[in-house]
């Protein structure tokens, strides 16, 4: 799919509706700042609150703006295998280059259930599938050995790893190397992207690149190109927003940050609500420290 930085794109709202004009402008901002992929309708895009009509329009806008220059990856995962197949098929029909499928949430499948869930999806959809492991949100950790089993399916092309367990990440990378696999591994945590890429990973699917696309993509390109000193400098420079953008549930802080930058309104859909006054100060200070504001 890609090596480098994929932005997990926010969804702008205006008076309760999706602001499609602001979304198009924001996609162009990302492309102008050299990101390598666009990930829409994920957690950062508030996908659980987006209607089917809105999903279709957001995918179309992204595909049109990208115009084949970078892959467009659409979040389609649910806690129903059948529904995920349906949504993934529709995303490919609308021009997606890949789908991001989160580990099923709430129903807490076993490792065998996870293998069968992703296998069923991979068997039935006609395009690349990326596993998204984020146990902090789903309640289930997809273990490295289960991910390795998914090498049985050719169109499972990568994993967004957001378990927060660096040992598991390194173990997964070592097993993939031993199997001579080209399965891509991207960090799902901005503060671990430098470390994952230094261990042999392929990049990051990033929240902070919404606000700092050029610095984030430059950091990852430097790591992948072997310039660890430049990458480390950028990692440390971006460290304040890596923390501040998660001071409340994502995407609450990054939405506020982008409103300060003029890319969207500070508007979310319930059950998400505005960033607290105290944490607005935290975010603003971090943005200044990181040179974003």
N, C-alpha and C positions, 0 to 999 in steps of 0.2 A: 504493500500500500504506500508507505512513505517512511522516510527516516528524517527525524528532525522534530519540529514543533507543530502540533495540531492544536488549534484553539477550540476549546469547548465554549461555543458562542452563546452569549446571553440572548434572550428574547425581549426586545423593548416593548413596553406598553404605553398607551396614551388614553387616559380616561376609560380604562377597563378593556380596551381593545388592543390587539397587536398593532404596533406602529410599523407597518411594512416599509414605509419610506425610510425611517430611521434604521431599520434592519438592513436595507440595501446599502445605505451609506456606511454602516458599520462593517459590513462584509468587504466593501471596497477598501476601507481603512486597514483591515487585516491583510488583504492581498497586497496593498501598497507597501506593507511593512514586512514582507518576505516570509510569512508563515508558510509551512509546507502542507497543511491540510486544514479543512474546515469541518468541525464536528458540531452538528446542529441537533437540537431536540434531545439533548442529554440532560443531566441533572442541572447544569448551569443554565440551560435553556428553559427550565421550569416545565419540562415535558409533561408531568402528570396533569397540568392544568390547561394544556393546549388542545383545542378541538380538532377534529379530523380535517375540517376545512382549513383551519389555520396551519396545520401540519403541511398540508399539500402546498399552500402558498409559500410557506417558509422554505420548503425544499426547492420549489421551482425558482425562487429568487436566488437562492444560493447556487444552484446549478447554473443558472444564467450568468450570474456575476463571475463565477469561477471560470466558466467557459473552457473547461478542460485543462486549465493551468495547474490546478491542485486538486487532489481527490476530495470529494464531498462525502462525508460519512454521517449517517443518520442514526440517531438513537432509536431503537425499536423494541428494546427488551421490556417484557412484562413478567408477571409471575404465572402466566398461562403459556404453555408451549404453543398451543394452537393459535392464540392471539398474536404471539410473537412471529410465528410463520406468516400470518396474514399481513401484519404491519411491515415486515421485512420485504415481502413480495411486492407490496404496494410502493415502498420506498424505491426499490430497484426499477419498478415501472415508471417512476417519476424522475429517474435519472441519477439516483445515488450510485456512487462508486463502491460503497461498502456500508455495512450496518454494524452498529455497536450494540451488543446484547448484554445487558447487565445480568448478573447472577440473580435468579428469582428471589424476590423479597417476600417476607411474611410467612410463606408456607414452609420455609426451611428444609429443602430437600437434602437427602444424603449425598455423599460423593458419587455413588452409583446413579442417583437421580440426576445429578448435574451432568454427568457424562452422557446420559441418555437424552436429556433435554437439549444439550448443544449438538449432539449427534443427529437428533431428529430435525433440528433447524437446518443444520448444514446439509443434510440429505435432501431437504425439500425446497431450499431457496437457491436461486441461480445467481450467486454472487458471493464476494468475500464477506466473511463473518469475523468480527473481533469480539472476543470474550472480555467482559468488564467485571473485574473482581474487586468489590468494595464492601467488605464485611461490616464496616461501620454503619452503612446504610441498609444492607440487606439482611444482616443477622447470620449470614453463612459465609464461611471462607472457603473458596475453591482452592484446594491444595495443589501444590506443584505437580504431584504425581497424577492427579486427575487431569490437569491441563495437558500433561505429556500424553496421556491416553487419547486426548482429542486430536493428536497428530494423525489418528486413523482417518480423519476427514480433511481432504485436500483444501477445501475452501474455508476452513478455519485458519486465518492467516496471521493472527496476532492476539495479544492480550494486553489490555490496559490494567496494570497492576497497582491497586490502591489499598493493599492490605495493611501497609505500614510496617510490615515485617521484613526487614532488610535481609535476614538470613534466608527466608523463603524466596525472596527475589533472586539472591545469589545462587541458591540451590536450583531454582528453575533455570537460570541462565546456564549453569554448569551441566544440567541434564540435557538441555537443548543442544549445547555444544557437543556433548558425548553422542547424541543421536544424529549429528550432522544436519540439524533441522534449521530451516530458514524462517521459522516462526518468529515474528517480530514481537518485541516486548517494549512497551512504553510505560513510563511512570505515570500513574494517575495522581500522584502527590507532587506538587511543585517543589516542596522542600527536599524531596528525595531524588529529583531528576538528575542532578549533577552526579550523585552517587551511583544511581542505576546505570547511567550512560557510561560512567567510568568503569563499571563492571562488565560492560559488553552489551548493554541495552541499546535501543534504537531511537530513543527520544522521549518526548513527553506529550501527553494530552493535557493541556494546561488551562488553568483558570486565570492566572496572573497575566497571561499573554493577551487577554482581552484588553487590559490597560497598557501593557508594555510588550507589544508583539515583537518589535525589532530587537530589544534587549534580550528577551527570552529566546527568540530564534537564533540570535547571534551566540548566546551562551551555549546552546545545544550544538550548533554547528561547530563551535570551537572545540567542544569535547570530542565530537565524532571525528573531527579533523586532527586530533592529537595535540591541540594547543591547550593544555590543561591550565596553564597559568592565566591566560585570558579568560577561560571559562570560569575558573575559580573567582577571579575578580568580579565578574558579572554575577555569579551566584551570590557572593557576599553583598554586592550592591543591591540585589533584589530581595535579599533575606527579609527586610522589614515588611514588604508587602506579602511575602510568602506566609508570614504569620498573621498580619492584620486582615488579610482577605478571608481568613477563616475564624475570625474572632466571634462571629455568629455563623449560623448555617449558610453555606454557599447556596445561592448566589446573593444573599442579602448584602454583604459588604462590597462585593465587586459591582453590583448595580449602583450602589451609592457612589463608589469611586468613578464610574463611568458617567454618572450624572454631573459630577464636578467637572469632568472633561468635556461635557457637552454632547455626548454621543447618545444619551437616552434620558428619559425622565427617571427619577428615583421612585419607580412604581413597580410593585410586585403583585402577584395574585395570592389571595389567601389559599392555604393557611400560612404562607410566608408573610411577614410584616416588616415594616421599616426598621432600619438599623437604629439602635438606641442612641440617644444624644451622646452618652459617654463614649461609645464606640465610634461615633462619627469623628471624634477628636483623634482616636487611635488610628483610624484609617487615613485621615488627612495628614497626620504627622508621618506615618509610614510612607505615604506617597511622596512627600517632600524629601524624606531621607533617601528614597530610592530614585529620585530624579524624575518621577512620573508627573508630578504636579508642581 
